[in-house]
Amino acid sequence: MKNRLILYRLAFIFVSLLFLYPGCKPKTEEQQAPPALNVMAIKGTRVPLSMNMVGLAEGIPTVEIRARVEGYLENWSFREGSIVQKGQVLFTIEKAEYINNLDYATADLANKEAAWEYAQLNVARLKPLVAANAISQNDYDVAMTQEKQAKAAVASAKADLQQANLNLSYTTMASPITGYIGSVQIRPGNLVGRGESTLLATVSAIDPIYVNFQMNETSYLSIMSWIIENKAKLKGKEQLKDNNSIPVYMLLSTKQTYPFGGTIDFIGRAIDPATGTIALRAEFPNKDGLIKPGSYSEITLILGVEDNGILIPQSSVQPIQDRNFVFILDSANKVKRLPIITGQHIENMVVVMKGLNIGDRILLEGYQKIRDGMEVTPIMVKDTLRVPEIIK
């Protein structure tokens, strides 16, 4: 009886296991299923062959507005930090003294002209008398000298009048250029121009805006060599003697591409032996005044265009120490970590110079939970990455 009871219990356990086993199997299979991750098959697209450098914006020209005559500053007629127009009145200095000086110079000139006219009449009257020996030659010479002195006095009075007019004009200061004006350095009511040309404000031109940058000697020689070897590849450019043959673009500190391309307008005459770099300057349109002098940006020189270049999302690049990697899938959908060499960063994308080929499939997510050799179920995402037209 006891043995029979043991057999019943074993049979019950066996049957229970039969019922439980089918339910466990799907759960095990589910845990072992490859993770489904977004994957993109790379397509070739037009990408620029470029070099990047840090640039500093400069307003050319930059003009200091200074008091050129002495007087009390009356007012200013602009908003600090705004754009002022060429010829716009900016400051005025008390005029009364300079109006009086002008009136005095005008009267003095009239007096000197009258004296000269009298001296001329005197010479004309004495000339026939000296010819008739009615007066001495000395008397006539004195009259001639007085006439010349009166003439010189008139010239001096005219110069004084011109200076008086000029000084009066200096009491009104207008902007010589269109550009951004800074803060006012001296407030109304203060004496300016006493013994010095007092700085009142500074105006910087903004359209176009210029960006200065430095290029090392190796890069400069590489660019010039590339240009010489690839004249026909420069899009729409035939004359390489012109600096403008190299298109230039700007990436703002916000990581947005400036919507207008520029041109190189200056290349330094020599390599700086202290730094091993050469100075360059690019000119950009800046009609809306978005770029202000002193702004830092990333300057990109476009050497040419690669028709079948490789462009991938910046987020798919995994930096490890000083190298960059991406994860690709092989034909068996297994993960492989691959080193790459990156080039220009364009918005949220990066150009791959070496390491990837057209058709390679790269992972777009799941970097923290995958490893080499791991199988993945790919969810294909269409490659729609394109370089903005402005930098093609």
Contacts in CASP RR format, 6 or more apart in sequence:
PFRMAT RR
TARGET T0000
AUTHOR 0000-0000-0000
METHOD contacts of the structure
MODEL  1
MKNRLILYRLAFIFVSLLFLYPGCKPKTEEQQAPPALNVMAIKGTRVPLS
MNMVGLAEGIPTVEIRARVEGYLENWSFREGSIVQKGQVLFTIEKAEYIN
NLDYATADLANKEAAWEYAQLNVARLKPLVAANAISQNDYDVAMTQEKQA
KAAVASAKADLQQANLNLSYTTMASPITGYIGSVQIRPGNLVGRGESTLL
ATVSAIDPIYVNFQMNETSYLSIMSWIIENKAKLKGKEQLKDNNSIPVYM
LLSTKQTYPFGGTIDFIGRAIDPATGTIALRAEFPNKDGLIKPGSYSEIT
LILGVEDNGILIPQSSVQPIQDRNFVFILDSANKVKRLPIITGQHIENMV
VVMKGLNIGDRILLEGYQKIRDGMEVTPIMVKDTLRVPEIIK
33 377 0 8 1.000
34 333 0 8 1.000
34 374 0 8 1.000
34 375 0 8 1.000
34 376 0 8 1.000
34 377 0 8 1.000
35 366 0 8 1.000
35 369 0 8 1.000
35 370 0 8 1.000
35 376 0 8 1.000
35 377 0 8 1.000
36 376 0 8 1.000
36 377 0 8 1.000
36 378 0 8 1.000
36 379 0 8 1.000
37 363 0 8 1.000
37 364 0 8 1.000
37 365 0 8 1.000
37 366 0 8 1.000
37 370 0 8 1.000
37 376 0 8 1.000
37 377 0 8 1.000
37 378 0 8 1.000
37 379 0 8 1.000
38 363 0 8 1.000
38 364 0 8 1.000
38 365 0 8 1.000
38 378 0 8 1.000
38 379 0 8 1.000
38 381 0 8 1.000
39 329 0 8 1.000
39 361 0 8 1.000
39 362 0 8 1.000
39 363 0 8 1.000
39 364 0 8 1.000
39 376 0 8 1.000
39 378 0 8 1.000
39 379 0 8 1.000
39 380 0 8 1.000
39 381 0 8 1.000
40 312 0 8 1.000
40 313 0 8 1.000
40 316 0 8 1.000
40 361 0 8 1.000
40 362 0 8 1.000
40 364 0 8 1.000
40 380 0 8 1.000
40 381 0 8 1.000
40 382 0 8 1.000
40 383 0 8 1.000
41 359 0 8 1.000
41 360 0 8 1.000
41 361 0 8 1.000
41 380 0 8 1.000
41 383 0 8 1.000
42 310 0 8 1.000
42 312 0 8 1.000
42 356 0 8 1.000
42 357 0 8 1.000
42 358 0 8 1.000
42 359 0 8 1.000
42 360 0 8 1.000
42 361 0 8 1.000
42 362 0 8 1.000
42 383 0 8 1.000
43 358 0 8 1.000
43 359 0 8 1.000
43 383 0 8 1.000
44 308 0 8 1.000
44 309 0 8 1.000
44 310 0 8 1.000
44 311 0 8 1.000
44 358 0 8 1.000
45 308 0 8 1.000
45 309 0 8 1.000
45 310 0 8 1.000
45 311 0 8 1.000
45 385 0 8 1.000
45 386 0 8 1.000
45 387 0 8 1.000
46 305 0 8 1.000
46 306 0 8 1.000
46 307 0 8 1.000
46 309 0 8 1.000
46 386 0 8 1.000
46 387 0 8 1.000
46 392 0 8 1.000
47 305 0 8 1.000
47 306 0 8 1.000
47 309 0 8 1.000
47 310 0 8 1.000
47 311 0 8 1.000
47 344 0 8 1.000
47 346 0 8 1.000
47 351 0 8 1.000
47 387 0 8 1.000
48 300 0 8 1.000
48 302 0 8 1.000
48 303 0 8 1.000
48 304 0 8 1.000
48 305 0 8 1.000
48 306 0 8 1.000
48 344 0 8 1.000
48 351 0 8 1.000
48 387 0 8 1.000
48 391 0 8 1.000
48 392 0 8 1.000
49 302 0 8 1.000
49 303 0 8 1.000
49 304 0 8 1.000
49 305 0 8 1.000
49 306 0 8 1.000
50 300 0 8 1.000
50 301 0 8 1.000
50 302 0 8 1.000
50 303 0 8 1.000
50 304 0 8 1.000
50 343 0 8 1.000
50 344 0 8 1.000
50 351 0 8 1.000
51 215 0 8 1.000
51 219 0 8 1.000
51 223 0 8 1.000
51 300 0 8 1.000
51 301 0 8 1.000
51 303 0 8 1.000
52 251 0 8 1.000
52 298 0 8 1.000
52 299 0 8 1.000
52 300 0 8 1.000
52 301 0 8 1.000
52 344 0 8 1.000
52 345 0 8 1.000
53 213 0 8 1.000
53 214 0 8 1.000
53 215 0 8 1.000
53 298 0 8 1.000
53 299 0 8 1.000
53 301 0 8 1.000
54 213 0 8 1.000
54 296 0 8 1.000
54 297 0 8 1.000
54 298 0 8 1.000
54 299 0 8 1.000
55 211 0 8 1.000
55 212 0 8 1.000
55 213 0 8 1.000
55 296 0 8 1.000
55 297 0 8 1.000
55 298 0 8 1.000
55 299 0 8 1.000
56 211 0 8 1.000
56 212 0 8 1.000
56 213 0 8 1.000
56 294 0 8 1.000
56 295 0 8 1.000
56 296 0 8 1.000
57 209 0 8 1.000
57 210 0 8 1.000
57 211 0 8 1.000
57 291 0 8 1.000
57 292 0 8 1.000
57 293 0 8 1.000
57 294 0 8 1.000
57 295 0 8 1.000
57 296 0 8 1.000
57 297 0 8 1.000
58 209 0 8 1.000
58 210 0 8 1.000
58 211 0 8 1.000
58 212 0 8 1.000
58 281 0 8 1.000
58 293 0 8 1.000
58 294 0 8 1.000
59 204 0 8 1.000
59 205 0 8 1.000
59 206 0 8 1.000
59 209 0 8 1.000
59 210 0 8 1.000
59 293 0 8 1.000
60 205 0 8 1.000
60 210 0 8 1.000
61 177 0 8 1.000
61 204 0 8 1.000
61 205 0 8 1.000
62 202 0 8 1.000
62 203 0 8 1.000
62 204 0 8 1.000
62 205 0 8 1.000
62 293 0 8 1.000
63 175 0 8 1.000
63 176 0 8 1.000
63 177 0 8 1.000
63 202 0 8 1.000
63 203 0 8 1.000
63 204 0 8 1.000
64 199 0 8 1.000
64 201 0 8 1.000
64 202 0 8 1.000
65 90 0 8 1.000
65 91 0 8 1.000
65 173 0 8 1.000
65 175 0 8 1.000
65 181 0 8 1.000
65 199 0 8 1.000
65 200 0 8 1.000
65 201 0 8 1.000
65 202 0 8 1.000
65 203 0 8 1.000
66 197 0 8 1.000
66 198 0 8 1.000
66 199 0 8 1.000
66 200 0 8 1.000
67 73 0 8 1.000
67 91 0 8 1.000
67 93 0 8 1.000
67 170 0 8 1.000
67 173 0 8 1.000
67 186 0 8 1.000
67 192 0 8 1.000
67 193 0 8 1.000
67 197 0 8 1.000
67 198 0 8 1.000
67 200 0 8 1.000
68 170 0 8 1.000
68 193 0 8 1.000
68 197 0 8 1.000
69 93 0 8 1.000
69 98 0 8 1.000
69 167 0 8 1.000
69 170 0 8 1.000
69 171 0 8 1.000
69 193 0 8 1.000
70 191 0 8 1.000
70 192 0 8 1.000
70 193 0 8 1.000
70 194 0 8 1.000
70 195 0 8 1.000
71 93 0 8 1.000
71 94 0 8 1.000
71 97 0 8 1.000
71 171 0 8 1.000
71 191 0 8 1.000
71 192 0 8 1.000
71 193 0 8 1.000
71 194 0 8 1.000
72 93 0 8 1.000
72 94 0 8 1.000
72 189 0 8 1.000
72 190 0 8 1.000
72 191 0 8 1.000
72 192 0 8 1.000
73 91 0 8 1.000
73 92 0 8 1.000
73 93 0 8 1.000
73 94 0 8 1.000
73 186 0 8 1.000
73 187 0 8 1.000
73 188 0 8 1.000
73 189 0 8 1.000
73 190 0 8 1.000
73 191 0 8 1.000
73 192 0 8 1.000
73 200 0 8 1.000
74 91 0 8 1.000
74 92 0 8 1.000
74 93 0 8 1.000
74 94 0 8 1.000
74 188 0 8 1.000
74 189 0 8 1.000
75 91 0 8 1.000
75 92 0 8 1.000
75 188 0 8 1.000
76 90 0 8 1.000
76 91 0 8 1.000
76 184 0 8 1.000
76 188 0 8 1.000
76 200 0 8 1.000
76 201 0 8 1.000
77 88 0 8 1.000
77 89 0 8 1.000
77 90 0 8 1.000
77 91 0 8 1.000
77 92 0 8 1.000
78 84 0 8 1.000
78 88 0 8 1.000
78 90 0 8 1.000
78 181 0 8 1.000
80 181 0 8 1.000
80 182 0 8 1.000
80 183 0 8 1.000
80 184 0 8 1.000
80 201 0 8 1.000
81 180 0 8 1.000
81 181 0 8 1.000
81 182 0 8 1.000
81 183 0 8 1.000
82 180 0 8 1.000
82 181 0 8 1.000
83 178 0 8 1.000
83 179 0 8 1.000
83 180 0 8 1.000
83 181 0 8 1.000
83 206 0 8 1.000
83 289 0 8 1.000
84 90 0 8 1.000
84 175 0 8 1.000
84 178 0 8 1.000
84 179 0 8 1.000
84 180 0 8 1.000
84 181 0 8 1.000
84 203 0 8 1.000
85 175 0 8 1.000
85 178 0 8 1.000
86 175 0 8 1.000
86 176 0 8 1.000
86 177 0 8 1.000
86 178 0 8 1.000
87 174 0 8 1.000
87 175 0 8 1.000
87 176 0 8 1.000
88 174 0 8 1.000
88 175 0 8 1.000
89 172 0 8 1.000
89 173 0 8 1.000
89 174 0 8 1.000
90 173 0 8 1.000
90 174 0 8 1.000
90 175 0 8 1.000
90 181 0 8 1.000
90 200 0 8 1.000
90 201 0 8 1.000
91 172 0 8 1.000
91 173 0 8 1.000
91 200 0 8 1.000
91 201 0 8 1.000
92 171 0 8 1.000
92 172 0 8 1.000
92 173 0 8 1.000
93 170 0 8 1.000
93 171 0 8 1.000
93 172 0 8 1.000
93 173 0 8 1.000
93 192 0 8 1.000
94 171 0 8 1.000
95 168 0 8 1.000
95 171 0 8 1.000
98 164 0 8 1.000
98 167 0 8 1.000
98 168 0 8 1.000
98 170 0 8 1.000
98 171 0 8 1.000
99 168 0 8 1.000
101 164 0 8 1.000
101 167 0 8 1.000
101 168 0 8 1.000
102 161 0 8 1.000
102 164 0 8 1.000
102 165 0 8 1.000
102 167 0 8 1.000
102 168 0 8 1.000
104 164 0 8 1.000
105 157 0 8 1.000
105 160 0 8 1.000
105 161 0 8 1.000
105 163 0 8 1.000
105 164 0 8 1.000
106 161 0 8 1.000
106 164 0 8 1.000
108 157 0 8 1.000
108 160 0 8 1.000
108 161 0 8 1.000
109 154 0 8 1.000
109 157 0 8 1.000
109 158 0 8 1.000
109 160 0 8 1.000
109 161 0 8 1.000
111 157 0 8 1.000
112 150 0 8 1.000
112 153 0 8 1.000
112 154 0 8 1.000
112 156 0 8 1.000
112 157 0 8 1.000
113 154 0 8 1.000
113 157 0 8 1.000
115 150 0 8 1.000
115 153 0 8 1.000
116 147 0 8 1.000
116 150 0 8 1.000
116 151 0 8 1.000
116 153 0 8 1.000
116 154 0 8 1.000
118 150 0 8 1.000
119 143 0 8 1.000
119 146 0 8 1.000
119 147 0 8 1.000
119 149 0 8 1.000
119 150 0 8 1.000
119 151 0 8 1.000
120 147 0 8 1.000
120 150 0 8 1.000
122 143 0 8 1.000
122 146 0 8 1.000
122 147 0 8 1.000
123 140 0 8 1.000
123 143 0 8 1.000
123 144 0 8 1.000
123 147 0 8 1.000
126 135 0 8 1.000
126 139 0 8 1.000
126 140 0 8 1.000
126 143 0 8 1.000
127 140 0 8 1.000
129 135 0 8 1.000
129 140 0 8 1.000
130 136 0 8 1.000
130 137 0 8 1.000
130 139 0 8 1.000
130 140 0 8 1.000
173 200 0 8 1.000
175 181 0 8 1.000
175 203 0 8 1.000
176 203 0 8 1.000
177 203 0 8 1.000
177 205 0 8 1.000
178 205 0 8 1.000
178 206 0 8 1.000
178 207 0 8 1.000
179 203 0 8 1.000
179 204 0 8 1.000
179 205 0 8 1.000
179 206 0 8 1.000
179 207 0 8 1.000
180 203 0 8 1.000
180 204 0 8 1.000
180 206 0 8 1.000
180 289 0 8 1.000
180 292 0 8 1.000
180 293 0 8 1.000
181 201 0 8 1.000
181 202 0 8 1.000
181 203 0 8 1.000
182 201 0 8 1.000
182 202 0 8 1.000
182 203 0 8 1.000
183 201 0 8 1.000
184 200 0 8 1.000
184 201 0 8 1.000
185 198 0 8 1.000
185 199 0 8 1.000
185 200 0 8 1.000
185 201 0 8 1.000
186 192 0 8 1.000
186 198 0 8 1.000
186 199 0 8 1.000
186 200 0 8 1.000
192 198 0 8 1.000
192 200 0 8 1.000
204 293 0 8 1.000
206 286 0 8 1.000
206 289 0 8 1.000
206 291 0 8 1.000
206 292 0 8 1.000
206 293 0 8 1.000
207 285 0 8 1.000
207 286 0 8 1.000
207 287 0 8 1.000
207 289 0 8 1.000
208 283 0 8 1.000
208 284 0 8 1.000
208 285 0 8 1.000
208 286 0 8 1.000
209 283 0 8 1.000
209 284 0 8 1.000
209 285 0 8 1.000
209 286 0 8 1.000
209 289 0 8 1.000
209 291 0 8 1.000
209 293 0 8 1.000
210 265 0 8 1.000
210 281 0 8 1.000
210 282 0 8 1.000
210 283 0 8 1.000
210 284 0 8 1.000
211 250 0 8 1.000
211 281 0 8 1.000
211 282 0 8 1.000
211 283 0 8 1.000
211 284 0 8 1.000
211 291 0 8 1.000
211 297 0 8 1.000
211 299 0 8 1.000
212 279 0 8 1.000
212 280 0 8 1.000
212 281 0 8 1.000
213 279 0 8 1.000
213 280 0 8 1.000
213 281 0 8 1.000
213 282 0 8 1.000
213 299 0 8 1.000
214 275 0 8 1.000
214 277 0 8 1.000
214 278 0 8 1.000
214 279 0 8 1.000
214 280 0 8 1.000
215 223 0 8 1.000
215 277 0 8 1.000
215 278 0 8 1.000
215 280 0 8 1.000
216 276 0 8 1.000
216 277 0 8 1.000
216 278 0 8 1.000
217 271 0 8 1.000
217 276 0 8 1.000
217 277 0 8 1.000
217 278 0 8 1.000
220 271 0 8 1.000
220 278 0 8 1.000
223 246 0 8 1.000
223 301 0 8 1.000
223 303 0 8 1.000
226 303 0 8 1.000
227 234 0 8 1.000
227 240 0 8 1.000
227 245 0 8 1.000
227 246 0 8 1.000
227 303 0 8 1.000
228 240 0 8 1.000
230 303 0 8 1.000
230 304 0 8 1.000
231 238 0 8 1.000
231 240 0 8 1.000
233 304 0 8 1.000
233 305 0 8 1.000
234 240 0 8 1.000
234 245 0 8 1.000
234 246 0 8 1.000
234 303 0 8 1.000
234 304 0 8 1.000
235 247 0 8 1.000
235 304 0 8 1.000
235 305 0 8 1.000
237 245 0 8 1.000
239 245 0 8 1.000
243 263 0 8 1.000
243 264 0 8 1.000
243 265 0 8 1.000
243 266 0 8 1.000
243 267 0 8 1.000
244 263 0 8 1.000
244 264 0 8 1.000
244 265 0 8 1.000
246 263 0 8 1.000
246 264 0 8 1.000
246 301 0 8 1.000
246 302 0 8 1.000
246 303 0 8 1.000
247 261 0 8 1.000
247 262 0 8 1.000
247 263 0 8 1.000
247 301 0 8 1.000
247 302 0 8 1.000
248 261 0 8 1.000
248 262 0 8 1.000
248 263 0 8 1.000
248 264 0 8 1.000
248 282 0 8 1.000
248 284 0 8 1.000
248 299 0 8 1.000
248 300 0 8 1.000
248 301 0 8 1.000
248 302 0 8 1.000
249 257 0 8 1.000
249 258 0 8 1.000
249 261 0 8 1.000
249 262 0 8 1.000
249 299 0 8 1.000
249 300 0 8 1.000
249 302 0 8 1.000
249 390 0 8 1.000
249 391 0 8 1.000
250 257 0 8 1.000
250 258 0 8 1.000
250 261 0 8 1.000
250 262 0 8 1.000
250 282 0 8 1.000
250 284 0 8 1.000
250 291 0 8 1.000
250 297 0 8 1.000
250 298 0 8 1.000
250 299 0 8 1.000
250 300 0 8 1.000
251 257 0 8 1.000
251 258 0 8 1.000
251 297 0 8 1.000
251 298 0 8 1.000
251 299 0 8 1.000
251 300 0 8 1.000
251 345 0 8 1.000
252 258 0 8 1.000
252 295 0 8 1.000
252 297 0 8 1.000
253 295 0 8 1.000
253 296 0 8 1.000
253 297 0 8 1.000
255 347 0 8 1.000
255 348 0 8 1.000
256 347 0 8 1.000
257 346 0 8 1.000
257 347 0 8 1.000
257 388 0 8 1.000
257 390 0 8 1.000
257 391 0 8 1.000
258 284 0 8 1.000
258 290 0 8 1.000
258 291 0 8 1.000
258 297 0 8 1.000
259 390 0 8 1.000
260 284 0 8 1.000
260 285 0 8 1.000
260 286 0 8 1.000
260 390 0 8 1.000
261 284 0 8 1.000
261 285 0 8 1.000
261 390 0 8 1.000
261 391 0 8 1.000
262 282 0 8 1.000
262 283 0 8 1.000
262 284 0 8 1.000
262 285 0 8 1.000
263 282 0 8 1.000
263 283 0 8 1.000
264 280 0 8 1.000
264 281 0 8 1.000
264 282 0 8 1.000
264 283 0 8 1.000
264 301 0 8 1.000
265 281 0 8 1.000
265 282 0 8 1.000
265 283 0 8 1.000
266 279 0 8 1.000
266 280 0 8 1.000
266 281 0 8 1.000
267 278 0 8 1.000
267 279 0 8 1.000
267 280 0 8 1.000
268 278 0 8 1.000
268 279 0 8 1.000
268 280 0 8 1.000
270 278 0 8 1.000
271 277 0 8 1.000
271 278 0 8 1.000
272 278 0 8 1.000
272 279 0 8 1.000
282 299 0 8 1.000
284 291 0 8 1.000
291 297 0 8 1.000
300 344 0 8 1.000
300 391 0 8 1.000
302 391 0 8 1.000
305 392 0 8 1.000
308 358 0 8 1.000
309 351 0 8 1.000
309 352 0 8 1.000
309 358 0 8 1.000
310 351 0 8 1.000
310 352 0 8 1.000
310 356 0 8 1.000
310 357 0 8 1.000
310 358 0 8 1.000
311 346 0 8 1.000
311 349 0 8 1.000
311 350 0 8 1.000
311 351 0 8 1.000
311 352 0 8 1.000
311 385 0 8 1.000
311 386 0 8 1.000
311 387 0 8 1.000
312 326 0 8 1.000
312 349 0 8 1.000
312 350 0 8 1.000
312 352 0 8 1.000
312 356 0 8 1.000
312 362 0 8 1.000
312 385 0 8 1.000
313 348 0 8 1.000
313 349 0 8 1.000
313 350 0 8 1.000
313 364 0 8 1.000
313 385 0 8 1.000
314 345 0 8 1.000
314 348 0 8 1.000
314 349 0 8 1.000
314 350 0 8 1.000
315 348 0 8 1.000
315 364 0 8 1.000
316 326 0 8 1.000
316 327 0 8 1.000
316 362 0 8 1.000
316 363 0 8 1.000
316 364 0 8 1.000
317 324 0 8 1.000
317 325 0 8 1.000
317 326 0 8 1.000
317 340 0 8 1.000
317 342 0 8 1.000
317 350 0 8 1.000
318 324 0 8 1.000
318 325 0 8 1.000
318 326 0 8 1.000
318 327 0 8 1.000
318 337 0 8 1.000
318 367 0 8 1.000
319 325 0 8 1.000
323 339 0 8 1.000
324 339 0 8 1.000
324 340 0 8 1.000
324 341 0 8 1.000
324 342 0 8 1.000
325 337 0 8 1.000
325 338 0 8 1.000
325 339 0 8 1.000
325 340 0 8 1.000
326 337 0 8 1.000
326 338 0 8 1.000
326 340 0 8 1.000
326 356 0 8 1.000
326 362 0 8 1.000
326 363 0 8 1.000
327 335 0 8 1.000
327 336 0 8 1.000
327 337 0 8 1.000
327 338 0 8 1.000
327 362 0 8 1.000
327 363 0 8 1.000
327 367 0 8 1.000
327 370 0 8 1.000
328 335 0 8 1.000
328 336 0 8 1.000
328 338 0 8 1.000
328 356 0 8 1.000
328 360 0 8 1.000
328 361 0 8 1.000
328 362 0 8 1.000
328 363 0 8 1.000
329 335 0 8 1.000
329 336 0 8 1.000
329 361 0 8 1.000
329 362 0 8 1.000
329 363 0 8 1.000
329 376 0 8 1.000
329 378 0 8 1.000
330 336 0 8 1.000
332 375 0 8 1.000
333 375 0 8 1.000
333 376 0 8 1.000
333 377 0 8 1.000
333 378 0 8 1.000
334 373 0 8 1.000
334 374 0 8 1.000
334 375 0 8 1.000
334 376 0 8 1.000
335 363 0 8 1.000
335 370 0 8 1.000
335 371 0 8 1.000
335 372 0 8 1.000
335 373 0 8 1.000
335 374 0 8 1.000
335 375 0 8 1.000
335 376 0 8 1.000
336 372 0 8 1.000
336 373 0 8 1.000
337 372 0 8 1.000
338 355 0 8 1.000
338 356 0 8 1.000
339 355 0 8 1.000
340 352 0 8 1.000
340 353 0 8 1.000
340 354 0 8 1.000
340 355 0 8 1.000
340 356 0 8 1.000
341 352 0 8 1.000
341 353 0 8 1.000
341 354 0 8 1.000
341 355 0 8 1.000
342 350 0 8 1.000
342 351 0 8 1.000
342 352 0 8 1.000
342 353 0 8 1.000
343 350 0 8 1.000
343 351 0 8 1.000
343 352 0 8 1.000
343 353 0 8 1.000
344 350 0 8 1.000
344 351 0 8 1.000
345 351 0 8 1.000
346 387 0 8 1.000
346 388 0 8 1.000
346 391 0 8 1.000
347 388 0 8 1.000
349 385 0 8 1.000
349 387 0 8 1.000
356 362 0 8 1.000
361 378 0 8 1.000
363 370 0 8 1.000
363 376 0 8 1.000
364 381 0 8 1.000
370 376 0 8 1.000
END
